């Protein structure tokens, strides 16, 4: 992927992750309560789950900007495809 596409895309992914951590209640209003998170994490589990998901999305954005994501995806695909 070209650096001119990879860097803005990575920053956009990071911005979505930051927004997800910062405005968790807004995302919860859109998505609704996640029953699995409430059951497994406890009271406020949806907020915690969305914050953790936002942090993971931020790391995916960082991996996209630094082009580590292509190495990760190549190694992951190598598990399923024999060459």
PDB file of N, CA, C and O in Angstrom:
ATOM      1  N   UNK A   1       0.852  -1.168   0.000  1.00  0.00           N
ATOM      2  CA  UNK A   1       0.000   0.000   0.000  1.00  0.00           C
ATOM      3  C   UNK A   1       0.900   1.233   0.000  1.00  0.00           C
ATOM      4  O   UNK A   1       1.919   1.269   0.690  1.00  0.00           O
ATOM      5  N   UNK A   2       0.525   2.212  -0.757  1.00  0.00           N
ATOM      6  CA  UNK A   2       1.299   3.442  -0.865  1.00  0.00           C
ATOM      7  C   UNK A   2       1.304   4.196   0.461  1.00  0.00           C
ATOM      8  O   UNK A   2       0.332   4.173   1.215  1.00  0.00           O
ATOM      9  N   UNK A   3       2.426   4.864   0.723  1.00  0.00           N
ATOM     10  CA  UNK A   3       2.547   5.627   1.964  1.00  0.00           C
ATOM     11  C   UNK A   3       1.539   6.778   1.987  1.00  0.00           C
ATOM     12  O   UNK A   3       1.095   7.193   3.057  1.00  0.00           O
ATOM     13  N   UNK A   4       1.177   7.292   0.806  1.00  0.00           N
ATOM     14  CA  UNK A   4       0.229   8.400   0.736  1.00  0.00           C
ATOM     15  C   UNK A   4      -1.193   7.963   1.061  1.00  0.00           C
ATOM     16  O   UNK A   4      -2.036   8.796   1.397  1.00  0.00           O
ATOM     17  N   UNK A   5      -1.461   6.695   0.967  1.00  0.00           N
ATOM     18  CA  UNK A   5      -2.763   6.163   1.367  1.00  0.00           C
ATOM     19  C   UNK A   5      -2.707   5.578   2.773  1.00  0.00           C
ATOM     20  O   UNK A   5      -3.651   5.712   3.551  1.00  0.00           O
ATOM     21  N   UNK A   6      -1.583   4.924   3.091  1.00  0.00           N
ATOM     22  CA  UNK A   6      -1.441   4.228   4.369  1.00  0.00           C
ATOM     23  C   UNK A   6      -1.456   5.173   5.564  1.00  0.00           C
ATOM     24  O   UNK A   6      -2.118   4.896   6.564  1.00  0.00           O
ATOM     25  N   UNK A   7      -0.732   6.284   5.470  1.00  0.00           N
ATOM     26  CA  UNK A   7      -0.619   7.193   6.614  1.00  0.00           C
ATOM     27  C   UNK A   7      -1.952   7.878   6.934  1.00  0.00           C
ATOM     28  O   UNK A   7      -2.364   7.858   8.093  1.00  0.00           O
ATOM     29  N   UNK A   8      -2.649   8.485   5.956  1.00  0.00           N
ATOM     30  CA  UNK A   8      -3.953   9.077   6.310  1.00  0.00           C
ATOM     31  C   UNK A   8      -4.972   8.046   6.791  1.00  0.00           C
ATOM     32  O   UNK A   8      -5.772   8.326   7.683  1.00  0.00           O
ATOM     33  N   UNK A   9      -4.939   6.852   6.195  1.00  0.00           N
ATOM     34  CA  UNK A   9      -5.854   5.801   6.633  1.00  0.00           C
ATOM     35  C   UNK A   9      -5.560   5.394   8.070  1.00  0.00           C
ATOM     36  O   UNK A   9      -6.481   5.195   8.863  1.00  0.00           O
ATOM     37  N   UNK A  10      -4.286   5.269   8.408  1.00  0.00           N
ATOM     38  CA  UNK A  10      -3.904   4.921   9.778  1.00  0.00           C
ATOM     39  C   UNK A  10      -4.319   5.985  10.773  1.00  0.00           C
ATOM     40  O   UNK A  10      -4.804   5.674  11.861  1.00  0.00           O
ATOM     41  N   UNK A  11      -4.123   7.262  10.393  1.00  0.00           N
ATOM     42  CA  UNK A  11      -4.540   8.342  11.286  1.00  0.00           C
ATOM     43  C   UNK A  11      -6.061   8.383  11.441  1.00  0.00           C
ATOM     44  O   UNK A  11      -6.564   8.707  12.517  1.00  0.00           O
ATOM     45  N   UNK A  12      -6.794   8.060  10.380  1.00  0.00           N
ATOM     46  CA  UNK A  12      -8.255   8.002  10.468  1.00  0.00           C
ATOM     47  C   UNK A  12      -8.688   6.878  11.408  1.00  0.00           C
ATOM     48  O   UNK A  12      -9.605   7.056  12.210  1.00  0.00           O
ATOM     49  N   UNK A  13      -8.034   5.727  11.311  1.00  0.00           N
ATOM     50  CA  UNK A  13      -8.346   4.608  12.203  1.00  0.00           C
ATOM     51  C   UNK A  13      -8.044   4.987  13.647  1.00  0.00           C
ATOM     52  O   UNK A  13      -8.828   4.690  14.549  1.00  0.00           O
ATOM     53  N   UNK A  14      -6.894   5.651  13.868  1.00  0.00           N
ATOM     54  CA  UNK A  14      -6.548   6.088  15.226  1.00  0.00           C
ATOM     55  C   UNK A  14      -7.559   7.102  15.750  1.00  0.00           C
ATOM     56  O   UNK A  14      -7.921   7.061  16.926  1.00  0.00           O
ATOM     57  N   UNK A  15      -8.020   8.012  14.889  1.00  0.00           N
ATOM     58  CA  UNK A  15      -8.993   9.020  15.315  1.00  0.00           C
ATOM     59  C   UNK A  15     -10.308   8.366  15.726  1.00  0.00           C
ATOM     60  O   UNK A  15     -10.939   8.797  16.691  1.00  0.00           O
ATOM     61  N   UNK A  16     -10.719   7.340  15.006  1.00  0.00           N
ATOM     62  CA  UNK A  16     -11.940   6.618  15.381  1.00  0.00           C
ATOM     63  C   UNK A  16     -11.756   5.947  16.740  1.00  0.00           C
ATOM     64  O   UNK A  16     -12.669   5.960  17.566  1.00  0.00           O
ATOM     65  N   UNK A  17     -10.584   5.362  16.976  1.00  0.00           N
ATOM     66  CA  UNK A  17     -10.304   4.736  18.270  1.00  0.00           C
ATOM     67  C   UNK A  17     -10.294   5.741  19.405  1.00  0.00           C
ATOM     68  O   UNK A  17     -10.845   5.480  20.475  1.00  0.00           O
ATOM     69  N   UNK A  18      -9.664   6.903  19.176  1.00  0.00           N
ATOM     70  CA  UNK A  18      -9.639   7.952  20.206  1.00  0.00           C
ATOM     71  C   UNK A  18     -11.049   8.444  20.485  1.00  0.00           C
ATOM     72  O   UNK A  18     -11.424   8.646  21.640  1.00  0.00           O
ATOM     73  N   UNK A  19     -11.832   8.636  19.429  1.00  0.00           N
ATOM     74  CA  UNK A  19     -13.222   9.071  19.607  1.00  0.00           C
ATOM     75  C   UNK A  19     -14.019   8.032  20.385  1.00  0.00           C
ATOM     76  O   UNK A  19     -14.884   8.378  21.189  1.00  0.00           O
ATOM     77  N   UNK A  20     -13.727   6.772  20.144  1.00  0.00           N
ATOM     78  CA  UNK A  20     -14.432   5.699  20.842  1.00  0.00           C
ATOM     79  C   UNK A  20     -14.098   5.684  22.328  1.00  0.00           C
ATOM     80  O   UNK A  20     -14.966   5.402  23.154  1.00  0.00           O
ATOM     81  N   UNK A  21     -12.848   5.984  22.679  1.00  0.00           N
ATOM     82  CA  UNK A  21     -12.456   6.035  24.088  1.00  0.00           C
ATOM     83  C   UNK A  21     -12.990   7.301  24.739  1.00  0.00           C
ATOM     84  O   UNK A  21     -13.413   7.275  25.895  1.00  0.00           O
ATOM     85  N   UNK A  22     -12.973   8.402  24.011  1.00  0.00           N
ATOM     86  CA  UNK A  22     -13.348   9.700  24.561  1.00  0.00           C
ATOM     87  C   UNK A  22     -14.864   9.836  24.718  1.00  0.00           C
ATOM     88  O   UNK A  22     -15.330  10.313  25.752  1.00  0.00           O
ATOM     89  N   UNK A  23     -15.627   9.433  23.728  1.00  0.00           N
ATOM     90  CA  UNK A  23     -17.086   9.593  23.718  1.00  0.00           C
ATOM     91  C   UNK A  23     -17.779   8.228  23.782  1.00  0.00           C
ATOM     92  O   UNK A  23     -18.572   7.882  22.905  1.00  0.00           O
ATOM     93  N   UNK A  24     -17.475   7.474  24.812  1.00  0.00           N
ATOM     94  CA  UNK A  24     -18.000   6.119  24.943  1.00  0.00           C
ATOM     95  C   UNK A  24     -19.519   6.099  25.076  1.00  0.00           C
ATOM     96  O   UNK A  24     -20.180   5.221  24.522  1.00  0.00           O
ATOM     97  N   UNK A  25     -20.065   7.052  25.798  1.00  0.00           N
ATOM     98  CA  UNK A  25     -21.518   7.078  26.009  1.00  0.00           C
ATOM     99  C   UNK A  25     -22.243   7.319  24.692  1.00  0.00           C
ATOM    100  O   UNK A  25     -23.317   6.760  24.470  1.00  0.00           O
ATOM    101  N   UNK A  26     -21.676   8.141  23.814  1.00  0.00           N
ATOM    102  CA  UNK A  26     -22.283   8.400  22.506  1.00  0.00           C
ATOM    103  C   UNK A  26     -22.322   7.114  21.685  1.00  0.00           C
ATOM    104  O   UNK A  26     -23.331   6.811  21.048  1.00  0.00           O
ATOM    105  N   UNK A  27     -21.217   6.354  21.700  1.00  0.00           N
ATOM    106  CA  UNK A  27     -21.195   5.076  20.991  1.00  0.00           C
ATOM    107  C   UNK A  27     -22.178   4.094  21.617  1.00  0.00           C
ATOM    108  O   UNK A  27     -22.810   3.313  20.906  1.00  0.00           O
ATOM    109  N   UNK A  28     -22.312   4.129  22.948  1.00  0.00           N
ATOM    110  CA  UNK A  28     -23.251   3.229  23.613  1.00  0.00           C
ATOM    111  C   UNK A  28     -24.684   3.590  23.238  1.00  0.00           C
ATOM    112  O   UNK A  28     -25.522   2.700  23.095  1.00  0.00           O
ATOM    113  N   UNK A  29     -24.981   4.874  23.077  1.00  0.00           N
ATOM    114  CA  UNK A  29     -26.319   5.273  22.648  1.00  0.00           C
ATOM    115  C   UNK A  29     -26.624   4.755  21.246  1.00  0.00           C
ATOM    116  O   UNK A  29     -27.762   4.391  20.953  1.00  0.00           O
ATOM    117  N   UNK A  30     -25.615   4.722  20.382  1.00  0.00           N
ATOM    118  CA  UNK A  30     -25.811   4.241  19.016  1.00  0.00           C
ATOM    119  C   UNK A  30     -25.916   2.713  18.988  1.00  0.00           C
ATOM    120  O   UNK A  30     -26.820   2.160  18.362  1.00  0.00           O
ATOM    121  N   UNK A  31     -24.984   2.035  19.671  1.00  0.00           N
ATOM    122  CA  UNK A  31     -24.908   0.575  19.617  1.00  0.00           C
ATOM    123  C   UNK A  31     -25.916  -0.077  20.552  1.00  0.00           C
ATOM    124  O   UNK A  31     -26.525  -1.092  20.212  1.00  0.00           O
ATOM    125  N   UNK A  32     -26.088   0.505  21.717  1.00  0.00           N
ATOM    126  CA  UNK A  32     -26.947  -0.091  22.727  1.00  0.00           C
ATOM    127  C   UNK A  32     -26.113  -0.861  23.739  1.00  0.00           C
ATOM    128  O   UNK A  32     -24.887  -0.908  23.642  1.00  0.00           O
ATOM    129  N   UNK A  33     -26.779  -1.453  24.696  1.00  0.00           N
ATOM    130  CA  UNK A  33     -26.099  -2.205  25.744  1.00  0.00           C
ATOM    131  C   UNK A  33     -25.653  -3.547  25.180  1.00  0.00           C
ATOM    132  O   UNK A  33     -26.421  -4.224  24.496  1.00  0.00           O
ATOM    133  N   UNK A  34     -24.422  -3.926  25.463  1.00  0.00           N
ATOM    134  CA  UNK A  34     -23.887  -5.213  25.029  1.00  0.00           C
ATOM    135  C   UNK A  34     -24.065  -6.180  26.198  1.00  0.00           C
ATOM    136  O   UNK A  34     -23.357  -6.102  27.202  1.00  0.00           O
ATOM    137  N   UNK A  35     -25.020  -7.087  26.047  1.00  0.00           N
ATOM    138  CA  UNK A  35     -25.377  -7.986  27.145  1.00  0.00           C
ATOM    139  C   UNK A  35     -24.206  -8.858  27.582  1.00  0.00           C
ATOM    140  O   UNK A  35     -24.020  -9.096  28.775  1.00  0.00           O
ATOM    141  N   UNK A  36     -23.415  -9.336  26.622  1.00  0.00           N
ATOM    142  CA  UNK A  36     -22.276 -10.185  26.959  1.00  0.00           C
ATOM    143  C   UNK A  36     -21.295  -9.441  27.863  1.00  0.00           C
ATOM    144  O   UNK A  36     -20.796 -10.002  28.839  1.00  0.00           O
ATOM    145  N   UNK A  37     -21.019  -8.177  27.538  1.00  0.00           N
ATOM    146  CA  UNK A  37     -20.074  -7.389  28.339  1.00  0.00           C
ATOM    147  C   UNK A  37     -20.642  -7.113  29.726  1.00  0.00           C
ATOM    148  O   UNK A  37     -19.907  -7.151  30.713  1.00  0.00           O
ATOM    149  N   UNK A  38     -21.919  -6.840  29.810  1.00  0.00           N
ATOM    150  CA  UNK A  38     -22.536  -6.589  31.113  1.00  0.00           C
ATOM    151  C   UNK A  38     -22.497  -7.844  31.983  1.00  0.00           C
ATOM    152  O   UNK A  38     -22.307  -7.760  33.196  1.00  0.00           O
ATOM    153  N   UNK A  39     -22.679  -9.006  31.354  1.00  0.00           N
ATOM    154  CA  UNK A  39     -22.673 -10.262  32.108  1.00  0.00           C
ATOM    155  C   UNK A  39     -21.262 -10.643  32.552  1.00  0.00           C
ATOM    156  O   UNK A  39     -21.057 -11.027  33.704  1.00  0.00           O
ATOM    157  N   UNK A  40     -20.294 -10.540  31.652  1.00  0.00           N
ATOM    158  CA  UNK A  40     -18.931 -11.002  31.950  1.00  0.00           C
ATOM    159  C   UNK A  40     -18.125  -9.992  32.757  1.00  0.00           C
ATOM    160  O   UNK A  40     -17.371 -10.381  33.648  1.00  0.00           O
ATOM    161  N   UNK A  41     -18.272  -8.691  32.459  1.00  0.00           N
ATOM    162  CA  UNK A  41     -17.465  -7.670  33.128  1.00  0.00           C
ATOM    163  C   UNK A  41     -18.177  -7.128  34.361  1.00  0.00           C
ATOM    164  O   UNK A  41     -17.533  -6.774  35.348  1.00  0.00           O
ATOM    165  N   UNK A  42     -19.493  -7.062  34.305  1.00  0.00           N
ATOM    166  CA  UNK A  42     -20.250  -6.545  35.437  1.00  0.00           C
ATOM    167  C   UNK A  42     -20.912  -5.229  35.073  1.00  0.00           C
ATOM    168  O   UNK A  42     -21.047  -4.893  33.896  1.00  0.00           O
ATOM    169  N   UNK A  43     -21.320  -4.494  36.084  1.00  0.00           N
ATOM    170  CA  UNK A  43     -21.986  -3.216  35.860  1.00  0.00           C
ATOM    171  C   UNK A  43     -21.033  -2.259  35.152  1.00  0.00           C
ATOM    172  O   UNK A  43     -19.876  -2.115  35.549  1.00  0.00           O
ATOM    173  N   UNK A  44     -21.522  -1.613  34.111  1.00  0.00           N
ATOM    174  CA  UNK A  44     -20.667  -0.732  33.318  1.00  0.00           C
ATOM    175  C   UNK A  44     -19.787  -1.492  32.350  1.00  0.00           C
ATOM    176  O   UNK A  44     -18.804  -0.950  31.844  1.00  0.00           O
ATOM    177  N   UNK A  45     -20.126  -2.727  32.090  1.00  0.00           N
ATOM    178  CA  UNK A  45     -19.318  -3.563  31.210  1.00  0.00           C
ATOM    179  C   UNK A  45     -19.301  -3.091  29.773  1.00  0.00           C
ATOM    180  O   UNK A  45     -18.300  -3.245  29.073  1.00  0.00           O
ATOM    181  N   UNK A  46     -20.421  -2.510  29.326  1.00  0.00           N
ATOM    182  CA  UNK A  46     -20.466  -2.004  27.961  1.00  0.00           C
ATOM    183  C   UNK A  46     -19.484  -0.861  27.778  1.00  0.00           C
ATOM    184  O   UNK A  46     -18.773  -0.806  26.774  1.00  0.00           O
ATOM    185  N   UNK A  47     -19.439   0.058  28.748  1.00  0.00           N
ATOM    186  CA  UNK A  47     -18.491   1.172  28.658  1.00  0.00           C
ATOM    187  C   UNK A  47     -17.059   0.662  28.656  1.00  0.00           C
ATOM    188  O   UNK A  47     -16.243   1.120  27.857  1.00  0.00           O
ATOM    189  N   UNK A  48     -16.747  -0.269  29.528  1.00  0.00           N
ATOM    190  CA  UNK A  48     -15.392  -0.824  29.585  1.00  0.00           C
ATOM    191  C   UNK A  48     -15.040  -1.544  28.290  1.00  0.00           C
ATOM    192  O   UNK A  48     -13.929  -1.402  27.778  1.00  0.00           O
ATOM    193  N   UNK A  49     -15.982  -2.314  27.760  1.00  0.00           N
ATOM    194  CA  UNK A  49     -15.749  -3.043  26.518  1.00  0.00           C
ATOM    195  C   UNK A  49     -15.485  -2.088  25.363  1.00  0.00           C
ATOM    196  O   UNK A  49     -14.580  -2.320  24.561  1.00  0.00           O
ATOM    197  N   UNK A  50     -16.267  -1.016  25.273  1.00  0.00           N
ATOM    198  CA  UNK A  50     -16.075  -0.059  24.187  1.00  0.00           C
ATOM    199  C   UNK A  50     -14.748   0.678  24.320  1.00  0.00           C
ATOM    200  O   UNK A  50     -14.107   0.978  23.313  1.00  0.00           O
ATOM    201  N   UNK A  51     -14.328   0.972  25.547  1.00  0.00           N
ATOM    202  CA  UNK A  51     -13.028   1.621  25.752  1.00  0.00           C
ATOM    203  C   UNK A  51     -11.883   0.685  25.367  1.00  0.00           C
ATOM    204  O   UNK A  51     -10.925   1.113  24.722  1.00  0.00           O
ATOM    205  N   UNK A  52     -11.973  -0.581  25.756  1.00  0.00           N
ATOM    206  CA  UNK A  52     -10.943  -1.551  25.381  1.00  0.00           C
ATOM    207  C   UNK A  52     -10.906  -1.726  23.866  1.00  0.00           C
ATOM    208  O   UNK A  52      -9.829  -1.794  23.273  1.00  0.00           O
ATOM    209  N   UNK A  53     -12.078  -1.798  23.240  1.00  0.00           N
ATOM    210  CA  UNK A  53     -12.145  -1.912  21.786  1.00  0.00           C
ATOM    211  C   UNK A  53     -11.536  -0.683  21.111  1.00  0.00           C
ATOM    212  O   UNK A  53     -10.850  -0.809  20.097  1.00  0.00           O
ATOM    213  N   UNK A  54     -11.785   0.505  21.672  1.00  0.00           N
ATOM    214  CA  UNK A  54     -11.191   1.725  21.135  1.00  0.00           C
ATOM    215  C   UNK A  54      -9.680   1.712  21.222  1.00  0.00           C
ATOM    216  O   UNK A  54      -9.005   2.151  20.291  1.00  0.00           O
ATOM    217  N   UNK A  55      -9.133   1.215  22.325  1.00  0.00           N
ATOM    218  CA  UNK A  55      -7.672   1.127  22.479  1.00  0.00           C
ATOM    219  C   UNK A  55      -7.091   0.140  21.472  1.00  0.00           C
ATOM    220  O   UNK A  55      -6.025   0.388  20.909  1.00  0.00           O
ATOM    221  N   UNK A  56      -7.776  -0.971  21.242  1.00  0.00           N
ATOM    222  CA  UNK A  56      -7.315  -1.937  20.237  1.00  0.00           C
ATOM    223  C   UNK A  56      -7.336  -1.301  18.850  1.00  0.00           C
ATOM    224  O   UNK A  56      -6.420  -1.517  18.057  1.00  0.00           O
ATOM    225  N   UNK A  57      -8.375  -0.520  18.549  1.00  0.00           N
ATOM    226  CA  UNK A  57      -8.464   0.156  17.255  1.00  0.00           C
ATOM    227  C   UNK A  57      -7.338   1.178  17.104  1.00  0.00           C
ATOM    228  O   UNK A  57      -6.801   1.343  16.009  1.00  0.00           O
ATOM    229  N   UNK A  58      -6.974   1.863  18.188  1.00  0.00           N
ATOM    230  CA  UNK A  58      -5.843   2.801  18.140  1.00  0.00           C
ATOM    231  C   UNK A  58      -4.562   2.053  17.778  1.00  0.00           C
ATOM    232  O   UNK A  58      -3.789   2.529  16.947  1.00  0.00           O
ATOM    233  N   UNK A  59      -4.324   0.892  18.387  1.00  0.00           N
ATOM    234  CA  UNK A  59      -3.128   0.108  18.067  1.00  0.00           C
ATOM    235  C   UNK A  59      -3.143  -0.383  16.618  1.00  0.00           C
ATOM    236  O   UNK A  59      -2.094  -0.449  15.977  1.00  0.00           O
ATOM    237  N   UNK A  60      -4.318  -0.725  16.103  1.00  0.00           N
ATOM    238  CA  UNK A  60      -4.417  -1.119  14.694  1.00  0.00           C
ATOM    239  C   UNK A  60      -4.065   0.066  13.798  1.00  0.00           C
ATOM    240  O   UNK A  60      -3.402  -0.110  12.775  1.00  0.00           O
ATOM    241  N   UNK A  61      -4.502   1.267  14.170  1.00  0.00           N
ATOM    242  CA  UNK A  61      -4.141   2.459  13.407  1.00  0.00           C
ATOM    243  C   UNK A  61      -2.646   2.725  13.425  1.00  0.00           C
ATOM    244  O   UNK A  61      -2.065   3.079  12.400  1.00  0.00           O
ATOM    245  N   UNK A  62      -2.018   2.557  14.588  1.00  0.00           N
ATOM    246  CA  UNK A  62      -0.562   2.735  14.684  1.00  0.00           C
ATOM    247  C   UNK A  62       0.149   1.698  13.820  1.00  0.00           C
ATOM    248  O   UNK A  62       1.123   2.020  13.139  1.00  0.00           O
ATOM    249  N   UNK A  63      -0.327   0.464  13.843  1.00  0.00           N
ATOM    250  CA  UNK A  63       0.276  -0.586  13.022  1.00  0.00           C
ATOM    251  C   UNK A  63       0.094  -0.293  11.539  1.00  0.00           C
ATOM    252  O   UNK A  63       0.956  -0.646  10.734  1.00  0.00           O
ATOM    253  N   UNK A  64      -1.001   0.340  11.165  1.00  0.00           N
ATOM    254  CA  UNK A  64      -1.224   0.695   9.771  1.00  0.00           C
ATOM    255  C   UNK A  64      -0.271   1.797   9.333  1.00  0.00           C
ATOM    256  O   UNK A  64       0.299   1.721   8.245  1.00  0.00           O
ATOM    257  N   UNK A  65      -0.088   2.818  10.159  1.00  0.00           N
ATOM    258  CA  UNK A  65       0.808   3.925   9.812  1.00  0.00           C
ATOM    259  C   UNK A  65       2.241   3.430   9.666  1.00  0.00           C
ATOM    260  O   UNK A  65       2.946   3.848   8.749  1.00  0.00           O
ATOM    261  N   UNK A  66       2.674   2.557  10.548  1.00  0.00           N
ATOM    262  CA  UNK A  66       4.058   2.084  10.526  1.00  0.00           C
ATOM    263  C   UNK A  66       4.263   0.878   9.614  1.00  0.00           C
ATOM    264  O   UNK A  66       5.374   0.355   9.530  1.00  0.00           O
ATOM    265  N   UNK A  67       3.225   0.434   8.938  1.00  0.00           N
ATOM    266  CA  UNK A  67       3.242  -0.683   7.992  1.00  0.00           C
ATOM    267  C   UNK A  67       3.543  -2.024   8.660  1.00  0.00           C
ATOM    268  O   UNK A  67       3.954  -2.971   7.988  1.00  0.00           O
ATOM    269  N   UNK A  68       3.347  -2.111   9.946  1.00  0.00           N
ATOM    270  CA  UNK A  68       3.498  -3.391  10.637  1.00  0.00           C
ATOM    271  C   UNK A  68       2.299  -4.288  10.330  1.00  0.00           C
ATOM    272  O   UNK A  68       2.404  -5.514  10.383  1.00  0.00           O
ATOM    273  N   UNK A  69       1.174  -3.679  10.012  1.00  0.00           N
ATOM    274  CA  UNK A  69      -0.054  -4.438   9.781  1.00  0.00           C
ATOM    275  C   UNK A  69       0.104  -5.400   8.607  1.00  0.00           C
ATOM    276  O   UNK A  69      -0.463  -6.493   8.631  1.00  0.00           O
ATOM    277  N   UNK A  70       0.866  -5.015   7.575  1.00  0.00           N
ATOM    278  CA  UNK A  70       1.027  -5.913   6.431  1.00  0.00           C
ATOM    279  C   UNK A  70       1.835  -7.148   6.825  1.00  0.00           C
ATOM    280  O   UNK A  70       1.549  -8.249   6.355  1.00  0.00           O
ATOM    281  N   UNK A  71       2.845  -6.973   7.686  1.00  0.00           N
ATOM    282  CA  UNK A  71       3.612  -8.130   8.160  1.00  0.00           C
ATOM    283  C   UNK A  71       2.744  -9.048   9.011  1.00  0.00           C
ATOM    284  O   UNK A  71       2.824 -10.271   8.897  1.00  0.00           O
ATOM    285  N   UNK A  72       1.918  -8.455   9.860  1.00  0.00           N
ATOM    286  CA  UNK A  72       1.032  -9.249  10.717  1.00  0.00           C
ATOM    287  C   UNK A  72       0.040 -10.031   9.870  1.00  0.00           C
ATOM    288  O   UNK A  72      -0.172 -11.222  10.103  1.00  0.00           O
ATOM    289  N   UNK A  73      -0.573  -9.369   8.884  1.00  0.00           N
ATOM    290  CA  UNK A  73      -1.560 -10.043   8.037  1.00  0.00           C
ATOM    291  C   UNK A  73      -0.908 -11.100   7.148  1.00  0.00           C
ATOM    292  O   UNK A  73      -1.510 -12.142   6.885  1.00  0.00           O
ATOM    293  N   UNK A  74       0.314 -10.843   6.686  1.00  0.00           N
ATOM    294  CA  UNK A  74       1.026 -11.837   5.880  1.00  0.00           C
ATOM    295  C   UNK A  74       1.339 -13.078   6.703  1.00  0.00           C
ATOM    296  O   UNK A  74       1.144 -14.200   6.234  1.00  0.00           O
ATOM    297  N   UNK A  75       1.819 -12.889   7.918  1.00  0.00           N
ATOM    298  CA  UNK A  75       2.102 -14.034   8.787  1.00  0.00           C
ATOM    299  C   UNK A  75       0.827 -14.789   9.148  1.00  0.00           C
ATOM    300  O   UNK A  75       0.830 -16.018   9.222  1.00  0.00           O
ATOM    301  N   UNK A  76      -0.262 -14.058   9.372  1.00  0.00           N
ATOM    302  CA  UNK A  76      -1.536 -14.699   9.700  1.00  0.00           C
ATOM    303  C   UNK A  76      -2.048 -15.508   8.515  1.00  0.00           C
ATOM    304  O   UNK A  76      -2.543 -16.621   8.691  1.00  0.00           O
ATOM    305  N   UNK A  77      -1.930 -14.955   7.308  1.00  0.00           N
ATOM    306  CA  UNK A  77      -2.364 -15.689   6.117  1.00  0.00           C
ATOM    307  C   UNK A  77      -1.483 -16.901   5.874  1.00  0.00           C
ATOM    308  O   UNK A  77      -1.942 -17.907   5.334  1.00  0.00           O
ATOM    309  N   UNK A  78      -0.215 -16.811   6.270  1.00  0.00           N
ATOM    310  CA  UNK A  78       0.694 -17.935   6.105  1.00  0.00           C
ATOM    311  C   UNK A  78       0.302 -19.145   6.935  1.00  0.00           C
ATOM    312  O   UNK A  78       0.705 -20.267   6.627  1.00  0.00           O
ATOM    313  N   UNK A  79      -0.474 -18.929   7.978  1.00  0.00           N
ATOM    314  CA  UNK A  79      -0.959 -20.056   8.773  1.00  0.00           C
ATOM    315  C   UNK A  79      -1.933 -20.925   7.992  1.00  0.00           C
ATOM    316  O   UNK A  79      -2.040 -22.125   8.244  1.00  0.00           O
ATOM    317  N   UNK A  80      -2.645 -20.319   7.040  1.00  0.00           N
ATOM    318  CA  UNK A  80      -3.699 -21.023   6.321  1.00  0.00           C
ATOM    319  C   UNK A  80      -3.324 -21.396   4.893  1.00  0.00           C
ATOM    320  O   UNK A  80      -3.951 -22.270   4.296  1.00  0.00           O
ATOM    321  N   UNK A  81      -2.301 -20.738   4.339  1.00  0.00           N
ATOM    322  CA  UNK A  81      -1.929 -20.962   2.945  1.00  0.00           C
ATOM    323  C   UNK A  81      -0.525 -21.551   2.905  1.00  0.00           C
ATOM    324  O   UNK A  81       0.418 -20.980   3.453  1.00  0.00           O
ATOM    325  N   UNK A  82      -0.403 -22.686   2.256  1.00  0.00           N
ATOM    326  CA  UNK A  82       0.920 -23.297   2.094  1.00  0.00           C
ATOM    327  C   UNK A  82       1.522 -22.813   0.788  1.00  0.00           C
ATOM    328  O   UNK A  82       0.852 -22.761  -0.244  1.00  0.00           O
ATOM    329  N   UNK A  83       2.794 -22.460   0.851  1.00  0.00           N
ATOM    330  CA  UNK A  83       3.460 -22.016  -0.383  1.00  0.00           C
ATOM    331  C   UNK A  83       4.633 -22.906  -0.711  1.00  0.00           C
ATOM    332  O   UNK A  83       5.314 -22.686  -1.713  1.00  0.00           O
TER     333      UNK A  83
END
